[in-house]
Amino acid sequence: MNEAYAGREQTEAKHAILRHYLQELALITLGGKEYAYPTLTYVDGFSGPWQSRCGDYSDTSFMIALGVLKDVQRQLVRRGKRPVIKCFFAEKNRISFAQLDAAVRTYDNPSNGFHVETFNGTFQGAIADIMRFAEGFTLTFIDPTGWTEYPFDKIAPLLTRRPGEVLVNYMYDFAGRFTSWSDPKIVESFNGILRPGWPERIDRSLPPGEAAENLFRQEFKDAGGFQYAVSTPIKKLAERTHFCLTYGTRHWKGLEVYRSLERKALKQHDFRRFEAKLAKEEEESGPLMFKASELHQPFTLDAQTEREKHSAAEWLIKMLRERGRPIPFGQVSPQMLDRFALTPSEAKDVCVAMADNALILPTWLDVGSKRKKPDKRDLIILVVPPDGGTAPSLGASLS
């Protein structure tokens, strides 16, 4: 267990997703053949530091980003490339800003293509400076402590900047509690992210937290003009979602990479939470006979994935019936990943299991093909006629 994150396991999960996604994004956008850009700009709108336990700030988002991007730049230089990386850090608290500025200033090295700029003020107040500073592909990380300091209409130029993606830490638990209140001031406080009139648009048939998050994700998607917007629920020790990382992208490739890294991070987070629970139990009751690695069984995450697979299969049957025609897997997969917490490989597994259950045709097994799973060219063809009939059972498992 990383002691720097003891009691902050949810922050460790958040940082793991940021670290690994930023690394993959930088390698793809700066070093890839298909999507290469000469410059990558990283923007951190609420940089801190907050609650850092490391003297070198290695447990903060800004230092994680700098470390990842410097390492990527070194890798690409060794390949003969000359990538330009730009980092913009905003922090309104003067004391925190002084610490931030001192920590990141030494990374500013324009002559070697690494630029760092800091801003002491609100995130929305920094938008004009960010837009002047940003070049190439932009990843924006918005990690506030509440929900009032990043109104979509004020930060719209950055949300809609192309090419670019945005990662927002949405305070699920707090927002879910307060959106159920009718106090006019509280209602107004959500106007920036849920839009005025949101109490009439929120789905009151759902639990408050889920209803508010659904509306937030849709408003975020619309505000940024994103093709895909997905949320990753992060829990504290209690079995309750503390916050959601909400990711917006306009490209299926980003969605695939994010979903894959999300699953790895959640598996690690699930184990870290289990470790922390055992440590707490040991502190209260004395030494335990077994270690966390010997006891841990990720049944919760596995069961959730199984439910997602079944829901995805039902959704696909419905879509095929409504369309009344075959659909290439290359169109099915991004839509499935956008709606369900599945990896690209699991989206293929859903189709394989559906074919095994005689729901769709296994077109990827055509004569001469050695593939066991569909690729983007394969047509997904419904077996049950679109105009009626009862679909065969999905089976007990879609694994």
N, C-alpha and C positions, 0 to 999 in steps of 0.2 A: 504494500500500500504506500502511495506517495503521501508522506506526512504533511506536505504543504497543502494538501486538499482534504485533510482529516476534518470531518464535519461539513465539508463543502463538496461532497461527491457530485452534486449537480453541476457545480462550476467546472469540475474536472471533465465531465462529459461534454459540456459546452465547448471547452477549450480543445478537447480531442477532435471534435467535429471541425472546428475552425482550423486547427493545425493541419489536419489531413486533407481537408477540402482545398484550403489555400495552396498547399503544396501541389496537388493534382492540377488545380486550375492554372497555376503559374507554369508548370511544365507543359501543359497543353497549349495555353495561349501564347507563350513565349518561345517554346521549342518544338511545337508540333508542326507537321507538314500541311495539314488541312486547315487548321484554325489559327495559324501563327500571326501574332501582332508584334510590332517592334517594342511596344511599351505596355506595362501593366501598372495600374494605379490602385493602391489599396487605401481605403478610407475607413477610419475608426471614429465614429461620431461621439462616443462617450468613453474616452480612453482611460480615465482614472489616473493613477492607480487606486484601487479600492480593495481593502482587506488582503493586500499582498503580504505573504509571510516569508518571502525570499528577498534577501538583500540585493540580489541582481534583478529583481522583478520578473524572474522567469515563470512565475505563475500568473502573469497578467496577459491580457490579449495583445497589447501593443508589443511586448517583448517576444511573445510567441510568433507574431507576424513578422517582426524584423528578423528573427532567427531563421524562420522558414524561407523568407525571400532572399536573404543573403546566401543561404545554402543553395537555393535554386539557381541564383545568378552564377555562383561558382561552378556548378555542374554544367551550365550552358556555355560558359566561357571555355571550359575544357573541351567542349564540342566544337569550338570555333565560332560561336555566336556572340553577339554583343547586345544583350537585352538591356533595356532601360526600365528601372523599377522606381516608382514614386510612391511615397507613403505620406498620408495626411492624417494627423492626430488632433482631435478637438477635445478640449476639456474646459468646463466653465469654472470649476472650483480653483481658486488661486493657489492654494497650498498644494493640491494634487497636481495642478498644471506645472508648478515649479519643479516637482519631482519628475514628472513626465518629461518635461523639456530637457532637464539635465541628463536623464537616462537615454534619450533617443538622439540627442544632438550629435554624438560622436559617430552615428551611423550615416550622417549626411556626407556624401562623397560624390558630388556631381561629375567630377572629372572621370570617375569610373562608372557612371551611369546609375548611381543610387542616390535618390533625392528624398530628403525628409523635411516636412514642413509641419509646424505646430500652430495651434490657434487657441487662445485663451478667451473663451466665450461659449455661448450656446451653440448647439449643433445647427439649428435653423439659421442662426446668425452667421454661420460659416459657409453656407451654401454658395454664395457668390465667389468666395475665395477658392472653394473646392472646384467649382466649375472652371475657373481660370487655370487651376493647377493640374487638373486631370487630363491625361492623354491615354490613347489606346484603349485597352479593355479595363473596366473598372469593377472591382468588388468592394461593396460598401457593407460594413458591419455596424449595425445599430444595436447597442447594448445598454439601454437605459435602466433606471431603477423603478420607473413608473410608466405611464402611458400618455403623459401630457406634453412631452418635450420634442415630439417628432411629428407634428401634424402633417398629413400627407400633402395638403395644398401648399405648405411652406417649403417642403423639401422635394416637391415634384420634379424640378429640373434634374436632380440627382437620381431619383427613382426611375425616371424615363430615359436617362442617358444611355445611348447605345454606341458601342456594345458594352453591356454591363449586367451585373447581377447584384442582388441585395440579400443579406442575411440579417434578420431581425430577431432579437430576443423579446418575445411577447410574454408579458407577465400573466400567465394563464390563471393562476390561483387567485391573485388579487383582483384581476379584472373580472373574473367569474363571480366573485363575491359582490363587488361594487355595482356591476351592471344590473343586479337584481334590486337595487335601491331606487327609490323614486325622487330623491332629493334633487331639486333643479340644478344645483351647483355640480353635483356628481354626474348627472345626466349630461350637462354641458361639457364636463371635463373629458368625455369620450368622443366629443364631436370631431376632434382632429383625426382620429383613426377609424371611427365607425360611421362618420358623416352625420350631419344634423338630421334629426328625424329617425335615428336608429332604433329607438324603443318600439316603433311601429313595424320595423323590418326584421327585428330579431325573432328567431323561432322559439317561442315560449313553450313549445311541446318538448323541447330538449332540456336537459339539465343546464343551469345557468352558465357554467364554465364552457361546456361544449357549444352552446348556442352563441356565446360571445366570440369564441375562437373561430367558429365557422364564418361569422359575419366579418370578423377582422381579416381573415385570410382572403375572403372575396374582395373586400375593399382594397386591401393591399395589392392583390392581383390586378384589379382595375386601375388603381392609381399609378402603378408602374408599367401598365401595358404588358404584363408578363404572359407568356403562353402557358407557363406552369407555375403553380405556387403550392408548396407542400409544407407540412409542419411536423416537427419531431418533438414528441412529448418527453420531458425530462422530469424525473421524480426525485424527491428527497427520500429520506429513510422511510417515511410513511408512504403507504400505497396511494399516493395522491400526486397528480401532476403539479409541479411547481411552476415551470415555465415551458414554453414551446419555442424552439428555434424555427422560424418561418423563412423559407428559402424561395426566392423568386428568380426565374430564368426564362429566357425566350428560346432556348435551344434544348433539344432532346438529349444531346450529349452531356450537358451539365446535369440534367435530371438523373441520367443513368449513373454518373459518377457520384452524385450526392446520395442517392438511395443506397448504393453499395457501401459507402463510407459510414452512412447513418447506421446501418445494421451492425457493423463492426463496433462502432462506438457504443451502441445500446447494449450489446452483449457484454462489453467491458464494464459499462456502467452498472448493469444488473449484478455482475460479480462484485464490484466495489461496494455496492449497497449491502450486499449479503455479508461481505467482510466486515463492514462497519457495524451491522446489526450483531454479528457474533462478538465483535470486540466490546460492544456495549453490554451484551449479556455476560461476557466473561468478567467484565469490570464489576458487575453487580452480583454475580453468583459464584465466581471463582473460575479456575482454569477448566477448559473444555477438553474432551478426549480426542476430538478430531479437528483438523485444520479446515479452513473455508474451502480450499481446493478439493478436499476429500468429500465434503458434504454438498457442495453447491450443485444444484440441478436446475437449469434455466427453463423450468416448465412454463412459467408465466409468459416469457417471450415466445417460446415455441407455440404455445396455445394461441397467442395473439396472431402469430404469423399464419397458423392454420385457418383461423377465422377470416383473415384478410384474403387468403387464397379462395375460400368458398365464396366470399362476397364478390371477389373479382370474377370468378367463373359465372356467377349469376348475372353480374353486370354485363359480361361479354355476350351471354346468351340473349339478353334483352336487347343489346345494341345490334346484334346480328339480325334479330327478328325485325327490329324497327327499320334497319337499312334495307333489308330484303335482298342483300347481295353479299358476296365474299368481300373481306377486307384484308389487305396486306398486313402481316404481322408488324411491319415497320410503322404502321399507323396505330395498331392496337397497343403495342408495348408502351409508348409514351403516355397514352391516355390512361392505361392501367396503373402505371407508376405514379401518375399525377393524383389518382383517386385512392390508391391503396398503398400501404406501407410495405412494399415488396421490392426486392432487388431485381435487376434485369434477368438474372438467371431464374429467379422464382416466377417471373412472368412467363418465361418459356415453360417452366414446370407445370404451371396452371394449364397451359394449352396441351401439353403432353398428357396430363391426367384427364383432361376433358376428352381427348381422343380415345384414351383407354376406356372411358366410360361411354363411348359411342355418342358423344355430344357434338363433336366436330370431326372433320376428316383429317387424318394424319398426312397432310399434303407433303410434309418434309420427308416422308418415306417413299416418295415416288421412285420408280425404277431407276437404278443407277446411283441413287443418293446414299451416302454413308452417314448422313447426319441423323442424330437421334432427337434433336430438338429443332424447332422452327428458327429461321433467320428472317431478316426484314423483307425478303422477297416472297416468302411463302404466303399463300392465301389462306385465311382462316374461313372455313366453310362450314356452316351449320348443317347438321344432319337432320334435325327436326325441321319440317317445312315452316317457313315464316308465317303462314296463314293459320297456323293452329297446331294442335297436337301437344302431348305432354312430354316434356324432356325426361330422359332417363335420369336415374338418381346420380347425384354428384359423387356418391360413394362416401365411405367413412373418413377417408383421408385424401388430400390432394398433394401430399408430400411426394 
